[in-house]
Amino acid sequence: MDKTKVMCQDPLVVCTSNKLGEEAEVRDTWSNKVEFILACIGNVVGLGNMWRFPYLCYKSGGGAFLIPYFIMLVVCGIPLLYMELAVGQYTRQGPIGAMHKMCPLFKGTGLATVIMSFLLSTYYNVIIAWALYYLINSFMDPLPWEGCNNDWNSELCWNGTKFNSSQDQEANIKTSAPQEFYDNHLLQMTKGIDNFGTMRWELLACLAVAWILVYFCLWKGIKSTGKVVYVTATLPYLFIGAFIVRALTLPGSELGLVYFFSPKWETLLEAKVWVNAAAQNFNSIGIAFGSLMAFSSYNRFDNRLMRDTLIISLTDAVTCILAGICVFGTLGNLAFEQGKSVDEVVSSGPGLVFVAYPAALSKMPFPHVWSVIFFSMLLCLGIDSQFATVEVIITSIKDAYGRWIRLHLKRHEVLVLLVCFVSFICGLPNVMQGGIYFFTLIDYYAAAISLMYIAFFEVIAIVWVYGANRLARNVRDMTGELPNYYIRGCWMVAAPCLIMAIWIFSLADYEAPTYNKGQYIFPGWSIGMGWAISCLSLLAIPILAVIAIIKAKGNNITQKLKASIKSPIRECPCCGKMLNKQHEAHHGTAANNPDNEICLEQLTSD
């Protein structure tokens, strides 16, 4: 078939057309490499670095946990991050389109990723709404979570003063002032999930503001996102640095640091510690969440990936350690001030940043200043992870329905508005009085159950069906260099085995979620609802696999199955030039093809 070379409006994009005069769609690209790296760092460095890693490190052997953590980072985290960046950059598609190009049979892994991202976006922004509410209240004098003289406080409220030995039994039934602010004022929580109560209008307003912030981060596509990340991805490090300096100078901070760093070498013999280390890398780096694949799809075709991979993954790892120092230094001071052990004040998740930390902040000199700094840091950490999650949805919709969007919605801003509005509406149950119970359920079942399942089939589709060696040659086609044998070995052997191990251990250790450290047990119908939420993403893989087989060419099931696993990539996704037998268009014998002249010029252009 005769092909006509068409230069797109963007000078960095060269495409082909089968019809004279038909202009190809232009895909946006990052203005520069720094924007892409900052966007990825902003995505991987989030609230989990502050509230999950320090607690997991403390529970999994202290300083000894760093050994399996960094081993898993090198064996699994870095190779899989490199793989996802390569797939996105080569296919120039979001998760759904990319997985369809890799292997149509496993296109469902891309859809599962997008569904999981959508569910995540509906409740993750609620945390940002909480942070906004605390930030606003940080300007009140005194801080509203300091004392027990407020309307929402109960008779059992405790303002954080030390108990003497005769009061130890009484201490067990007391509730701290920050805990009552969180439960009785912020959430105004009901007794259980079967009573949702009424809407928390202040939180609804904060949630609306949070979504407005996300909208304006995304409304112009990566052109606006690339500018926002200069602030949201860098400012948290100034705040973390200030907190570390302050935490290390607080009395009792050494108590927390000892708990955090003291190695328990015997824990290295426990399989669960290694599974936790691998799972932390997956959750923190964002493997199988789709955002990294979506971001890299906007890269230049010739962008070199290994340096980006190392910068992103090592920045995330260092941030985890810095966050641990910051958190446990502060918790050590809190334990010292309250006359407790660190064991009694340590916590993870929202309980850490919205209860334990406010308690510590209220005891610092200039508590209002530190409160503003802390909740501003949470806002920055959360907002770029949130808009990265929403970008997965937007990119996938544009890839699948680009022509319809151009004809009917006309503008990218309208699509972003619709996605943000739908996610906002779906998140409303979380800001009702009983919303914390729904939040706990969806947080547990939306990603924790399904993530390893999705990741396993994604890796199988890419490195075993599409082929690790073929992907390596795709990388050479883009960058001129093959990934080393170590990376390819991790793709083919280490990563699938580790993901399978994590998946099996997570299913074996499955326990139904509870709230408030087991004090509230969810009824059976709500657990069933949680599994239904998980199935929204879990079922996407087998359903789309069956559809792919039905649609595939062939006279019988065997022929259809073989056809459904073959990649439809026959041309360079960047310029449309035919691939050679090595699946390359710009390297080796393909580089001598005169038909590839324009694309070679594009690959070397600035």
C-alpha positions in Angstrom: 0.0 0.0 0.0 1.4 3.4 -1.0 2.0 5.6 2.0 2.4 9.4 2.0 4.7 11.1 4.5 2.9 13.9 6.4 4.6 16.4 8.6 2.3 17.1 11.6 1.9 20.6 13.1 4.3 19.7 15.9 7.8 19.7 14.4 8.8 16.8 16.7 6.2 14.5 15.4 6.3 12.8 12.0 3.5 10.5 10.9 2.1 8.7 7.9 -1.2 8.8 6.2 -2.8 6.5 3.7 -4.9 9.3 2.3 -3.5 12.4 0.6 -4.3 15.5 2.6 -5.4 13.6 5.8 -3.6 15.2 8.7 -2.6 13.0 11.5 -3.4 13.7 15.1 -0.6 15.6 17.0 0.4 14.2 20.4 1.6 16.7 22.9 5.1 16.3 24.2 6.7 17.6 27.4 8.4 21.0 27.0 11.6 19.6 28.4 13.0 16.6 30.2 12.9 18.3 33.6 9.1 18.6 33.5 8.7 14.9 32.8 11.0 13.9 35.6 9.4 16.3 38.1 5.9 15.0 37.1 7.0 11.4 37.7 8.7 12.3 41.0 5.5 14.2 42.1 3.5 11.1 41.3 5.7 8.5 43.1 6.5 10.8 46.1 3.1 11.1 47.9 1.3 10.7 51.2 2.4 7.0 51.3 6.0 8.1 51.8 4.9 10.0 55.0 2.5 7.5 56.5 3.2 4.1 55.1 6.9 3.5 54.7 8.0 4.7 58.2 5.4 2.6 59.9 6.2 -0.4 57.7 10.0 0.0 58.4 9.3 0.1 62.1 7.1 -3.0 62.1 9.4 -5.0 59.7 12.7 -4.9 61.5 13.7 -1.2 61.8 17.0 -0.5 60.1 17.2 -4.1 59.0 14.2 -3.5 56.7 16.3 -1.2 54.6 18.3 -4.2 53.3 15.3 -6.1 51.7 13.8 -2.8 50.7 16.8 -1.7 48.6 17.3 -5.3 47.3 13.7 -5.3 46.0 14.2 -1.8 44.6 17.1 -3.0 42.5 15.7 -6.4 41.6 12.1 -5.4 41.0 11.3 -1.7 41.4 13.9 -0.2 39.0 13.5 -2.8 36.2 9.7 -2.6 36.2 9.7 1.2 36.3 12.1 1.1 33.3 9.7 -1.3 31.6 6.6 0.9 32.1 8.4 4.0 30.9 9.6 2.2 27.8 6.2 0.8 26.9 4.5 4.2 27.3 7.2 6.0 25.3 7.3 3.5 22.5 3.6 3.0 22.0 2.8 6.7 22.7 -0.4 5.5 24.4 -1.9 5.4 27.8 -2.4 2.0 29.6 -5.3 0.7 27.6 -3.9 1.6 24.2 -0.4 0.5 25.1 -1.5 -2.9 26.4 -3.6 -3.4 23.3 -0.5 -2.8 21.1 1.6 -5.1 23.3 -0.9 -8.0 23.4 -4.6 -7.6 22.5 -5.5 -10.6 24.7 -4.3 -8.7 27.8 -5.8 -5.3 26.9 -7.9 -5.7 30.0 -4.9 -5.1 32.2 -4.8 -1.5 30.8 -8.6 -1.1 31.4 -8.2 -2.6 34.9 -5.5 0.0 35.6 -7.7 2.8 34.5 -10.7 1.6 36.6 -8.4 1.3 39.6 -7.1 4.8 39.0 -10.7 6.2 38.7 -11.7 4.5 42.0 -8.5 5.9 43.6 -9.2 9.4 42.4 -12.6 9.5 44.0 -11.3 9.0 47.5 -7.7 10.2 47.4 -8.9 13.7 46.9 -10.9 13.4 50.1 -7.5 13.3 52.0 -6.5 16.5 50.2 -9.8 18.0 51.4 -9.0 17.0 54.9 -5.6 18.6 54.6 -7.2 21.8 53.3 -9.6 21.8 56.3 -6.7 21.4 58.8 -4.7 24.1 56.9 -7.6 26.6 57.2 -7.9 25.8 60.9 -4.2 26.2 61.4 -4.8 30.0 61.3 -7.1 29.9 64.3 -5.8 30.9 67.8 -5.6 28.6 69.7 -5.3 25.6 67.4 -8.7 23.9 67.7 -7.2 20.5 68.3 -5.1 21.7 71.3 -7.6 21.8 74.2 -10.7 20.1 75.5 -13.0 23.1 75.9 -14.7 23.0 72.5 -18.3 22.0 71.7 -17.1 18.7 70.1 -15.1 17.5 73.1 -16.4 14.8 75.5 -15.8 14.3 79.2 -13.1 11.8 78.4 -11.1 14.3 76.4 -7.4 14.5 77.4 -5.2 17.5 76.4 -1.9 15.7 76.2 -0.5 16.3 79.7 1.6 13.6 81.4 -0.2 11.0 83.6 1.4 10.0 86.9 1.6 6.4 87.9 -1.8 6.6 89.8 -3.5 7.7 86.7 -2.3 5.0 84.3 -5.6 3.1 84.4 -7.5 6.3 83.7 -5.2 7.0 80.7 -6.4 3.9 78.9 -10.0 5.2 78.6 -9.1 8.8 77.7 -9.3 10.2 74.2 -6.7 12.8 73.0 -7.9 16.2 72.0 -6.6 15.8 68.4 -8.4 12.5 68.1 -11.7 14.1 69.2 -11.1 16.9 66.8 -10.7 14.4 64.0 -13.6 12.1 65.0 -16.1 14.5 66.4 -15.5 17.7 64.5 -13.8 17.0 61.2 -15.7 13.7 60.4 -18.6 13.9 62.9 -18.6 10.2 62.4 -21.6 8.0 63.0 -21.6 4.7 64.8 -21.2 2.6 61.7 -21.4 2.2 57.9 -25.2 1.4 58.1 -25.8 5.0 59.2 -24.3 7.5 56.7 -25.8 10.5 58.4 -25.9 13.8 56.7 -23.5 15.7 54.4 -20.5 17.4 56.0 -20.9 20.7 54.2 -17.5 22.1 55.2 -15.7 19.0 53.9 -17.9 19.2 50.7 -16.6 22.7 50.1 -13.0 21.6 50.7 -13.5 18.7 48.3 -14.8 21.0 45.7 -11.8 23.3 46.1 -9.5 20.3 45.9 -11.0 19.2 42.6 -10.8 22.8 41.3 -7.1 22.7 42.0 -6.8 19.4 40.2 -8.7 20.8 37.2 -6.4 23.8 36.8 -3.4 21.5 37.0 -4.7 19.5 34.1 -6.9 21.7 32.0 -4.3 22.6 29.4 -2.9 19.0 29.3 0.8 18.4 30.0 1.6 22.0 29.1 -0.1 23.1 32.4 0.9 20.0 34.3 4.6 20.6 33.3 4.5 24.0 34.9 2.6 23.1 38.1 5.1 20.3 39.0 7.9 22.9 39.4 6.1 23.9 42.6 4.3 20.8 43.7 7.2 18.4 43.2 9.9 20.6 44.8 8.2 22.5 47.6 7.6 19.4 49.8 11.4 18.9 50.0 11.8 22.4 51.6 9.1 21.5 54.1 10.6 18.1 54.8 14.0 19.7 55.3 12.6 22.2 57.7 10.8 19.5 59.7 13.8 17.3 59.9 15.9 20.1 61.4 13.1 20.9 63.8 12.4 17.2 64.7 16.1 16.5 65.5 16.2 19.4 67.9 13.1 18.4 69.9 13.6 16.8 73.3 13.0 13.0 73.1 13.5 12.9 69.3 16.2 10.3 69.8 13.6 7.9 71.3 11.8 7.8 68.0 14.9 7.5 65.8 16.1 4.6 67.9 12.8 2.8 67.3 13.0 3.6 63.6 16.6 2.7 62.9 17.4 -0.1 65.4 17.9 -3.2 63.3 16.2 -6.4 64.3 18.3 -8.8 62.2 16.2 -11.9 63.0 13.3 -10.4 60.9 15.4 -10.9 57.7 14.5 -14.6 58.0 10.8 -13.9 57.8 9.3 -14.1 54.3 6.7 -11.5 55.2 9.3 -8.8 55.6 10.6 -9.4 52.1 7.1 -9.4 50.7 6.5 -6.1 52.5 9.6 -4.7 51.0 8.6 -5.7 47.5 5.0 -4.4 48.1 6.3 -1.1 49.3 8.3 -0.6 46.2 5.3 -1.4 44.0 3.0 0.9 45.9 5.5 3.8 46.3 6.9 3.8 42.7 3.4 3.2 41.3 3.9 0.0 39.2 0.7 -1.0 37.5 -1.1 2.3 38.4 -0.8 3.5 34.8 0.3 7.1 35.6 4.0 6.5 34.7 3.0 4.9 31.4 0.7 7.8 30.6 3.3 10.4 31.4 6.0 8.7 29.4 3.7 8.5 26.4 4.2 12.2 26.0 8.0 11.9 25.8 10.1 12.5 22.7 10.5 9.2 20.9 14.3 9.4 21.4 14.2 10.1 25.1 16.8 8.1 27.0 15.1 6.2 29.8 17.7 4.7 32.2 18.8 7.9 33.7 15.1 9.0 34.2 14.4 5.6 35.8 17.3 5.9 38.3 16.5 9.5 39.2 12.8 8.8 39.9 13.3 5.5 41.8 16.3 6.7 43.9 14.5 10.0 44.7 11.6 8.1 46.0 13.7 5.8 48.1 15.7 8.7 49.7 12.4 10.5 50.4 11.1 7.5 52.2 14.1 7.6 54.6 13.9 11.3 55.1 10.2 11.0 55.8 11.0 8.3 58.4 13.4 10.5 60.2 10.9 13.4 60.2 8.0 11.2 61.4 9.8 9.2 64.1 11.8 12.2 65.4 8.5 14.0 65.9 6.8 10.9 67.4 9.7 10.5 69.8 9.1 14.0 71.1 5.3 13.3 71.4 6.1 10.2 73.5 8.5 12.2 75.6 5.9 15.0 76.2 3.1 12.5 77.1 5.2 10.2 79.2 4.5 7.3 76.9 6.6 4.8 74.9 6.9 5.3 71.2 4.9 2.1 70.7 1.9 3.8 72.3 1.9 6.8 70.0 3.1 5.3 66.7 0.5 4.9 64.0 0.1 4.8 60.2 -2.3 6.2 57.6 -4.6 9.1 58.3 -4.2 8.5 62.0 -0.6 9.6 61.8 -1.0 12.8 59.8 -4.3 13.9 61.2 -4.0 12.8 64.9 -0.5 12.1 66.0 1.2 14.9 64.0 -1.3 17.6 65.1 -0.7 16.5 68.7 3.0 16.9 68.2 2.7 20.2 66.3 0.6 21.8 69.2 3.5 21.2 71.6 6.1 22.9 69.4 7.1 26.6 69.7 5.1 28.6 67.2 2.6 25.8 66.6 0.6 27.8 64.0 3.6 28.2 61.8 4.5 24.6 61.9 0.9 23.5 61.3 0.7 25.7 58.2 4.0 24.3 56.9 3.0 20.7 57.6 -0.5 20.8 56.0 0.9 22.8 53.1 3.4 19.9 52.6 0.6 17.4 52.7 -1.3 19.4 50.1 1.6 19.5 47.7 2.4 15.8 48.3 -1.2 14.8 47.6 -2.1 17.1 44.8 0.5 16.0 42.2 -0.2 12.3 43.0 -3.9 13.0 42.5 -3.6 14.8 39.1 -1.2 12.1 37.9 -4.0 9.6 38.7 -6.6 11.6 36.9 -4.2 12.0 33.9 -4.4 8.2 33.4 -8.1 8.5 32.9 -7.9 11.5 30.6 -5.1 10.0 28.5 -6.9 6.7 28.1 -10.2 8.4 27.0 -8.3 10.6 24.5 -6.5 7.6 23.1 -9.7 5.6 22.6 -12.1 8.4 21.6 -9.9 11.2 20.3 -11.9 11.8 17.1 -15.3 11.9 18.9 -13.8 14.3 21.5 -12.5 16.6 18.8 -15.9 16.6 17.0 -18.2 16.9 20.0 -16.4 18.3 23.1 -14.1 20.4 20.9 -11.6 21.3 23.6 -9.4 19.4 26.0 -10.6 21.6 28.9 -14.1 20.2 28.5 -13.0 16.6 28.8 -10.9 17.4 31.9 -13.9 19.2 33.5 -16.2 16.2 32.8 -13.7 13.7 34.3 -13.2 15.9 37.4 -16.9 16.4 37.9 -17.8 12.7 37.6 -15.0 11.8 40.1 -16.2 14.5 42.4 -19.7 13.2 42.4 -18.6 9.6 43.0 -16.5 10.8 46.0 -19.4 12.4 47.8 -20.2 9.4 50.1 -16.7 9.9 51.6 -17.6 13.4 53.0 -20.8 12.3 54.7 -20.8 11.7 58.5 -20.5 8.0 57.9 -18.1 8.5 55.1 -15.0 7.4 56.9 -16.3 3.8 56.9 -16.9 3.9 53.1 -13.4 5.5 52.7 -11.8 2.6 54.7 -13.5 0.0 52.5 -12.8 1.6 49.1 -9.2 2.3 50.2 -8.7 -1.4 51.1 -10.5 -3.0 48.2 -9.9 -0.6 45.3 -6.1 -1.2 45.0 -4.8 -3.3 47.9 -6.6 -6.5 46.7 -6.3 -6.0 42.9 -2.9 -4.3 42.4 -0.7 -7.4 42.3 -3.2 -9.3 40.2 -3.1 -6.5 37.6 0.7 -6.2 37.8 1.2 -9.9 37.3 -0.8 -10.0 34.0 0.8 -6.8 32.8 4.3 -8.2 33.2 3.3 -11.5 31.7 1.7 -9.7 28.7 4.8 -7.5 28.1 7.8 -9.7 28.9 6.5 -13.2 28.1 3.9 -12.8 25.4 5.1 -9.6 23.6 8.6 -10.5 24.5 11.3 -9.0 26.7 13.8 -9.2 23.8 11.4 -7.5 21.4 10.8 -4.7 24.0 14.6 -4.4 24.4 14.9 -3.9 20.6 12.1 -1.3 20.8 14.2 0.6 23.4 17.2 0.4 21.0 15.0 1.7 18.2 14.3 4.8 20.4 17.6 5.3 22.2 20.2 3.5 20.2 21.1 1.2 23.1 19.8 -2.2 24.3 18.8 -2.5 28.0 21.5 -4.6 29.7 21.1 -8.3 30.4 20.4 -7.7 34.1 17.4 -5.6 33.3 16.0 -8.1 30.8 16.7 -11.0 33.3 14.7 -9.2 36.0 11.9 -8.6 33.5 11.7 -12.3 32.5 12.3 -14.1 35.8 12.6 -12.0 39.0 9.7 -9.6 38.5 7.0 -12.3 37.7 8.2 -14.5 40.5 8.2 -11.7 43.1 4.8 -10.4 42.0 3.3 -13.9 42.2 4.8 -14.4 45.7 3.4 -11.0 46.9 0.0 -11.9 45.4 -0.1 -15.3 47.1 1.1 -13.9 50.5 -1.5 -11.1 50.3 -4.3 -13.6 49.6 -3.1 -16.0 52.4 -2.9 -13.1 54.9 -6.2 -11.6 53.9 -8.3 -10.3 56.7 -11.4 -8.3 56.4 -10.8 -4.6 57.1 -11.7 -3.0 60.4 -11.7 0.6 61.6 -10.0 2.1 64.6 -7.6 -0.7 65.3 -10.3 -3.4 65.2 -12.8 -1.6 67.4 -15.3 -1.4 64.6 -16.1 -4.6 62.6 -17.7 -4.1 59.2 -21.0 -6.0 58.6 -21.0 -8.8 56.0 -22.9 -6.8 53.4 -20.3 -4.1 53.4 -17.5 -6.6 52.9 -19.4 -7.9 49.9 -19.7 -4.4 48.6 -15.9 -4.1 49.0 -15.3 -7.3 46.9 -17.7 -5.9 44.3 -15.5 -2.8 44.1 -12.5 -5.0 43.6 -14.2 -6.9 40.9 -14.8 -3.8 38.8 -11.1 -3.9 38.0 -10.4 -7.7 38.5 -13.0 -8.8 35.9 -11.8 -6.4 33.2 -8.9 -8.7 32.4 -10.9 -11.9 31.6 -13.8 -10.1 30.0 -11.7 -8.2 27.5 -9.6 -11.4 26.9 -12.8 -13.2 25.9 -13.8 -10.3 23.6 -10.3 -10.2 22.0 -10.5 -14.0 21.2 -14.0 -13.6 19.8 -12.9 -10.7 17.5 -9.6 -12.3 16.5 -9.3 -13.8 13.0 -9.4 -17.6 12.7 -11.6 -20.6 12.0 -11.3 -22.2 15.4 -10.5 -21.3 19.0 -6.8 -22.2 18.6 -6.3 -19.9 15.6 -8.2 -17.1 17.3 -6.2 -17.5 20.5 -2.9 -17.3 18.5 -4.1 -14.3 16.7 -5.2 -12.5 19.9 -1.8 -12.7 21.4 0.1 -11.3 18.4 1.0 -7.6 18.7 -0.6 -5.5 16.0 2.5 -3.2 15.9 3.9 -3.4 12.4 5.0 0.2 12.0 7.0 2.6 14.1 4.4 4.2 16.5 6.2 7.6 16.1 6.4 8.0 12.4 4.6 5.0 10.8 7.6 3.5 9.0 7.6 -0.3 8.5 9.5 -2.4 11.0 12.1 -4.9 9.9 12.3 -8.5 11.0 14.0 -7.4 14.2 10.9 -5.1 14.9 13.0 -2.0 14.4 12.6 1.0 12.1 15.6 3.2 13.0 18.4 0.8 13.9 20.6 -1.6 11.9 19.2 -2.5 8.4 16.2 -0.3 9.0 18.3 2.7 9.3 19.5 2.2 5.7 15.9 2.2 4.4 15.4 5.5 2.4 11.7 5.5 3.4 12.9 6.3 7.0 14.7 9.4 6.1 12.2 11.8 7.6 11.9 9.9 10.8 15.7 9.8 11.2 15.7 13.6 10.9 13.0 13.7 13.6 15.0 11.5 16.0 18.0 13.8 15.8 16.2 17.1 15.9 16.2 19.3 19.0 
